[in-house]
Amino acid sequence: MELRTVEWKDNSVIMIDQTKLPNDLIFVKYTDYNDVAEAIRTLVVRGAPAIGVSGAFGIALAALQSSSENIEDLLSDLKKAKKILFETRPTAVNLSWALGKIMKIAEQ
């Protein structure tokens, strides 16, 4: 059986709730970037790579959630999401890197 700590499926982020380990294996599903931010903050997701991936997926959710009708407003929404996600773990290097990388792509 293959387990993924974090994955993107059907426009949602699915992750193992690591606060339940080792007694239970519980998967949680998020469709709102604010919920992903809370999962990072409360250690539902742990480990530098998984936190970075979760942050990048959070930005993808923010893009889906945005009701903007032009690129400037969309980028504004994404920058807001980036700030919220970054502030969950400001010293997490992988999170900062992933958020910067995905925002650079969005701005192209």
MDAnalysis code that builds the backbone (N, CA, C; Angstrom):
import MDAnalysis as mda
import numpy as np

u = mda.Universe.empty(324, n_residues=108, atom_resindex=np.repeat(np.arange(108), 3), trajectory=True)
u.add_TopologyAttr("name", ["N", "CA", "C"] * 108)
u.add_TopologyAttr("resid", np.arange(1, 109))
u.add_TopologyAttr("resname", ["MET", "GLU", "LEU", "ARG", "THR", "VAL", "GLU", "TRP", "LYS", "ASP", "ASN", "SER", "VAL", "ILE", "MET", "ILE", "ASP", "GLN", "THR", "LYS", "LEU", "PRO", "ASN", "ASP", "LEU", "ILE", "PHE", "VAL", "LYS", "TYR", "THR", "ASP", "TYR", "ASN", "ASP", "VAL", "ALA", "GLU", "ALA", "ILE", "ARG", "THR", "LEU", "VAL", "VAL", "ARG", "GLY", "ALA", "PRO", "ALA", "ILE", "GLY", "VAL", "SER", "GLY", "ALA", "PHE", "GLY", "ILE", "ALA", "LEU", "ALA", "ALA", "LEU", "GLN", "SER", "SER", "SER", "GLU", "ASN", "ILE", "GLU", "ASP", "LEU", "LEU", "SER", "ASP", "LEU", "LYS", "LYS", "ALA", "LYS", "LYS", "ILE", "LEU", "PHE", "GLU", "THR", "ARG", "PRO", "THR", "ALA", "VAL", "ASN", "LEU", "SER", "TRP", "ALA", "LEU", "GLY", "LYS", "ILE", "MET", "LYS", "ILE", "ALA", "GLU", "GLN"])
u.atoms.positions = np.array([
    [0.845, -1.181, 0.000],
    [0.000, 0.000, 0.000],
    [0.891, 1.246, 0.000],
    [0.648, 2.143, -0.941],
    [1.416, 3.379, -1.039],
    [0.696, 4.489, -0.284],
    [1.405, 5.144, 0.611],
    [0.845, 6.263, 1.365],
    [1.544, 7.547, 0.957],
    [0.767, 8.565, 0.732],
    [1.318, 9.882, 0.436],
    [0.948, 10.801, 1.590],
    [1.932, 11.486, 2.111],
    [1.686, 12.410, 3.213],
    [0.736, 13.516, 2.781],
    [0.965, 14.034, 1.574],
    [0.149, 15.124, 1.022],
    [-0.044, 14.850, -0.459],
    [-1.272, 15.041, -0.936],
    [-1.498, 14.909, -2.378],
    [-2.628, 15.817, -2.837],
    [-2.617, 16.094, -4.135],
    [-3.649, 16.893, -4.794],
    [-4.571, 15.930, -5.514],
    [-5.860, 16.023, -5.239],
    [-6.817, 15.145, -5.903],
    [-8.162, 15.855, -5.999],
    [-8.710, 15.888, -7.200],
    [-10.035, 16.475, -7.429],
    [-10.148, 17.886, -6.846],
    [-9.180, 18.728, -7.173],
    [-9.167, 20.121, -6.719],
    [-9.210, 20.263, -5.203],
    [-8.564, 19.346, -4.523],
    [-8.481, 19.420, -3.066],
    [-7.127, 18.885, -2.606],
    [-6.776, 19.235, -1.395],
    [-5.544, 18.759, -0.776],
    [-5.928, 17.687, 0.232],
    [-5.320, 16.533, 0.081],
    [-5.569, 15.429, 1.006],
    [-4.258, 15.146, 1.717],
    [-4.324, 15.090, 3.038],
    [-3.108, 14.817, 3.798],
    [-3.397, 13.912, 4.981],
    [-2.354, 13.244, 5.424],
    [-2.449, 12.447, 6.642],
    [-2.457, 13.416, 7.815],
    [-3.399, 13.229, 8.733],
    [-3.414, 14.024, 9.961],
    [-2.365, 13.433, 10.894],
    [-1.205, 14.047, 10.891],
    [-0.088, 13.495, 11.646],
    [-0.240, 13.669, 13.154],
    [-1.227, 14.449, 13.584],
    [-1.479, 14.553, 15.026],
    [-2.128, 13.284, 15.555],
    [-2.651, 12.456, 14.669],
    [-3.330, 11.212, 15.073],
    [-2.398, 10.003, 15.081],
    [-1.219, 10.159, 14.478],
    [-0.258, 9.061, 14.432],
    [0.387, 8.865, 15.802],
    [0.806, 7.707, 16.195],
    [0.821, 6.452, 15.458],
    [-0.426, 5.602, 15.671],
    [-1.340, 6.047, 16.499],
    [-2.500, 5.207, 16.829],
    [-3.508, 5.079, 15.699],
    [-3.715, 6.150, 14.955],
    [-4.727, 6.145, 13.901],
    [-4.156, 6.734, 12.619],
    [-4.619, 6.217, 11.498],
    [-4.265, 6.755, 10.188],
    [-5.512, 7.431, 9.638],
    [-5.540, 8.751, 9.758],
    [-6.694, 9.549, 9.352],
    [-6.262, 10.486, 8.225],
    [-7.049, 10.523, 7.159],
    [-6.806, 11.447, 6.061],
    [-7.800, 12.595, 6.162],
    [-7.311, 13.803, 5.935],
    [-8.168, 14.983, 5.941],
    [-8.130, 15.613, 4.555],
    [-9.235, 16.237, 4.180],
    [-9.375, 16.828, 2.848],
    [-9.679, 18.313, 3.004],
    [-8.952, 19.127, 2.265],
    [-9.133, 20.573, 2.329],
    [-9.421, 21.133, 0.942],
    [-10.372, 22.049, 0.891],
    [-10.685, 22.753, -0.350],
    [-10.528, 24.265, -0.186],
    [-10.073, 24.691, 0.979],
    [-9.903, 26.109, 1.295],
    [-8.465, 26.330, 1.771],
    [-7.804, 27.311, 1.198],
    [-6.407, 27.535, 1.576],
    [-6.253, 27.939, 3.034],
    [-7.263, 28.572, 3.609],
    [-7.196, 28.933, 5.027],
    [-7.136, 27.688, 5.906],
    [-7.828, 26.646, 5.493],
    [-7.787, 25.385, 6.240],
    [-6.425, 24.708, 6.104],
    [-5.821, 24.816, 4.938],
    [-4.468, 24.284, 4.757],
    [-3.499, 25.052, 5.658],
    [-3.655, 26.361, 5.718],
    [-2.807, 27.172, 6.598],
    [-2.954, 26.718, 8.047],
    [-4.161, 26.476, 8.465],
    [-4.399, 26.013, 9.837],
    [-3.776, 24.636, 10.056],
    [-3.840, 23.778, 9.057],
    [-3.226, 22.447, 9.168],
    [-1.711, 22.561, 9.326],
    [-1.103, 23.491, 8.628],
    [0.340, 23.702, 8.778],
    [0.633, 24.243, 10.178],
    [-0.134, 25.223, 10.593],
    [0.085, 25.864, 11.894],
    [-0.071, 24.892, 13.054],
    [-1.049, 23.998, 12.963],
    [-1.351, 23.087, 14.075],
    [-0.645, 21.739, 13.953],
    [0.291, 21.644, 13.013],
    [1.124, 20.445, 12.838],
    [0.358, 19.216, 12.367],
    [-0.772, 19.430, 11.712],
    [-1.447, 18.308, 11.054],
    [-0.499, 17.730, 10.013],
    [0.216, 18.615, 9.340],
    [1.238, 18.194, 8.381],
    [2.597, 18.556, 8.969],
    [3.517, 17.609, 8.883],
    [4.849, 17.803, 9.466],
    [5.915, 17.359, 8.475],
    [7.098, 17.900, 8.675],
    [8.226, 17.569, 7.811],
    [8.387, 18.636, 6.747],
    [9.607, 19.095, 6.588],
    [9.876, 20.224, 5.698],
    [9.322, 20.049, 4.282],
    [9.584, 18.930, 3.609],
    [9.054, 18.793, 2.248],
    [7.524, 18.809, 2.206],
    [6.884, 18.121, 3.138],
    [5.418, 18.065, 3.157],
    [4.815, 19.434, 3.445],
    [5.461, 20.200, 4.303],
    [4.977, 21.551, 4.599],
    [5.105, 22.430, 3.359],
    [6.212, 22.318, 2.646],
    [6.391, 23.090, 1.417],
    [5.351, 22.751, 0.367],
    [5.122, 21.470, 0.160],
    [4.113, 21.024, -0.810],
    [2.731, 21.514, -0.393],
    [2.430, 21.429, 0.886],
    [1.126, 21.884, 1.380],
    [0.927, 23.371, 1.115],
    [1.975, 24.153, 1.317],
    [1.884, 25.580, 1.031],
    [1.618, 25.854, -0.439],
    [2.331, 25.149, -1.308],
    [2.122, 25.323, -2.749],
    [0.704, 24.918, -3.144],
    [0.229, 23.820, -2.596],
    [-1.151, 23.402, -2.863],
    [-2.143, 24.429, -2.313],
    [-1.798, 25.059, -1.198],
    [-2.653, 26.115, -0.650],
    [-2.818, 27.264, -1.629],
    [-1.737, 27.632, -2.296],
    [-1.816, 28.688, -3.317],
    [-2.710, 28.244, -4.471],
    [-2.610, 26.985, -4.860],
    [-3.479, 26.462, -5.925],
    [-4.946, 26.550, -5.503],
    [-5.227, 26.226, -4.240],
    [-6.606, 26.355, -3.750],
    [-7.049, 27.813, -3.765],
    [-6.150, 28.716, -3.406],
    [-6.488, 30.142, -3.428],
    [-6.857, 30.587, -4.840],
    [-6.154, 30.065, -5.830],
    [-6.482, 30.397, -7.222],
    [-7.876, 29.893, -7.578],
    [-8.192, 28.692, -7.124],
    [-9.526, 28.139, -7.389],
    [-10.612, 28.920, -6.650],
    [-10.307, 29.390, -5.462],
    [-11.280, 30.119, -4.650],
    [-11.499, 31.546, -5.140],
    [-10.538, 32.081, -5.845],
    [-10.606, 33.476, -6.260],
    [-11.766, 33.713, -7.223],
    [-12.443, 34.816, -7.006],
    [-13.521, 35.208, -7.924],
    [-13.063, 36.356, -8.826],
    [-11.764, 36.584, -8.863],
    [-11.219, 37.682, -9.655],
    [-11.503, 37.471, -11.141],
    [-11.622, 38.592, -11.822],
    [-11.919, 38.543, -13.250],
    [-10.751, 39.031, -14.101],
    [-9.651, 39.387, -13.439],
    [-8.469, 39.804, -14.191],
    [-7.219, 39.350, -13.445],
    [-6.112, 39.371, -14.144],
    [-4.865, 38.834, -13.596],
    [-4.378, 39.630, -12.386],
    [-4.566, 40.942, -12.407],
    [-4.103, 41.760, -11.285],
    [-4.821, 41.377, -9.994],
    [-6.140, 41.205, -10.078],
    [-6.903, 40.826, -8.885],
    [-6.570, 39.407, -8.436],
    [-6.359, 38.517, -9.407],
    [-5.974, 37.151, -9.054],
    [-4.637, 37.152, -8.319],
    [-3.664, 37.881, -8.841],
    [-2.360, 37.942, -8.180],
    [-2.471, 38.553, -6.789],
    [-3.345, 39.519, -6.632],
    [-3.581, 40.100, -5.309],
    [-4.131, 39.049, -4.346],
    [-5.078, 38.247, -4.819],
    [-5.631, 37.167, -3.991],
    [-4.553, 36.147, -3.628],
    [-3.709, 35.823, -4.590],
    [-2.647, 34.843, -4.342],
    [-1.608, 35.384, -3.363],
    [-1.296, 36.668, -3.464],
    [-0.346, 37.275, -2.523],
    [-0.905, 37.273, -1.104],
    [-2.195, 37.504, -0.978],
    [-2.841, 37.439, 0.338],
    [-2.733, 36.019, 0.897],
    [-3.016, 35.038, 0.060],
    [-2.924, 33.637, 0.492],
    [-1.488, 33.286, 0.862],
    [-0.535, 33.751, 0.070],
    [0.878, 33.481, 0.363],
    [1.247, 34.016, 1.736],
    [0.805, 35.213, 2.049],
    [1.111, 35.821, 3.352],
    [0.528, 34.985, 4.484],
    [-0.712, 34.582, 4.336],
    [-1.374, 33.772, 5.371],
    [-0.657, 32.438, 5.540],
    [-0.335, 31.794, 4.440],
    [0.350, 30.501, 4.501],
    [1.753, 30.647, 5.089],
    [2.479, 31.659, 4.672],
    [3.836, 31.870, 5.175],
    [3.843, 32.113, 6.676],
    [2.892, 32.881, 7.154],
    [2.865, 33.234, 8.576],
    [2.579, 32.048, 9.493],
    [2.167, 30.921, 8.926],
    [1.930, 29.737, 9.755],
    [3.231, 29.186, 10.315],
    [4.297, 29.247, 9.527],
    [5.610, 28.723, 9.933],
    [6.686, 29.577, 9.257],
    [6.890, 30.809, 9.732],
    [7.791, 31.733, 9.036],
    [9.253, 31.297, 8.966],
    [9.667, 30.356, 9.793],
    [11.061, 29.897, 9.736],
    [11.224, 28.629, 8.897],
    [10.132, 28.120, 8.346],
    [10.182, 26.887, 7.547],
    [10.743, 27.201, 6.155],
    [11.956, 26.769, 5.918],
    [12.654, 27.088, 4.671],
    [11.922, 26.519, 3.460],
    [11.489, 25.275, 3.531],
    [10.813, 24.661, 2.384],
    [9.490, 25.354, 2.076],
    [8.792, 25.804, 3.101],
    [7.534, 26.522, 2.891],
    [7.808, 27.831, 2.161],
    [8.766, 28.583, 2.643],
    [9.115, 29.848, 2.005],
    [9.539, 29.629, 0.554],
    [10.367, 28.612, 0.325],
    [10.841, 28.311, -1.029],
    [9.676, 27.954, -1.946],
    [8.797, 27.065, -1.484],
    [7.678, 26.603, -2.317],
    [6.713, 27.744, -2.630],
    [6.424, 28.565, -1.636],
    [5.523, 29.697, -1.868],
    [6.138, 30.672, -2.868],
    [7.417, 30.942, -2.723],
    [8.097, 31.831, -3.668],
    [8.108, 31.267, -5.076],
    [8.359, 29.982, -5.172],
    [8.426, 29.317, -6.482],
    [7.068, 29.356, -7.194],
    [6.011, 29.014, -6.480],
    [4.695, 28.974, -7.130],
    [4.205, 30.384, -7.464],
    [4.556, 31.370, -6.635],
    [4.163, 32.745, -6.950],
    [4.921, 33.257, -8.180],
    [6.162, 32.865, -8.312],
    [6.940, 33.268, -9.491],
    [6.292, 32.715, -10.757],
    [5.837, 31.487, -10.688],
    [5.152, 30.872, -11.830],
    [3.840, 31.601, -12.116],
    [3.094, 31.919, -11.063],
    [1.808, 32.610, -11.233],
    [1.996, 33.982, -11.876],
    [3.083, 34.631, -11.560],
    [3.331, 35.982, -12.070],
    [3.801, 36.000, -13.525],
    [4.122, 34.840, -14.077],
    [4.616, 34.797, -15.462],
    [3.500, 34.901, -16.463],
])
